[in-house]
Amino acid sequence: MLYGKEHVERYQETDGAEGHDWQGTVTLLLTTTGRRSGKERTTPLIYQPEGDAYLVVASKGGADAPPLWYLNLRDNPEVKVQVKGDRFTARARTATPEEKPALWRKMTATWPDYDEYQKKTDRDIPVVVLERA
């Protein structure tokens, strides 16, 4: 089972042959720029396609604070994405309140634990839309 840094490295080295399929779902690599450090940070995230865009969820397992990658993209929405061997620049945005219910259902269909994560926190867990630049 791949996690963290090893997941990122194997995914990058194999163009997703290792790491794309993960625990019955699929992952992409999201690279954000640290809002304080200015350094690039890459995180494997469960995703689903949505038209020409990709969806990810800023759940952090239902923690009260959002994941650091979400804070980074809020400050700098230009991100890098890798889906299998496809690497591209994208613009990240939080789904609008009108969009979110349908997008949330799509994401919980691929990872039902998101509903449990939302029950653990008062924070409204965002769905993030990654639109190819």
Disulfide bonds with the S-S distance in Angstrom:
none
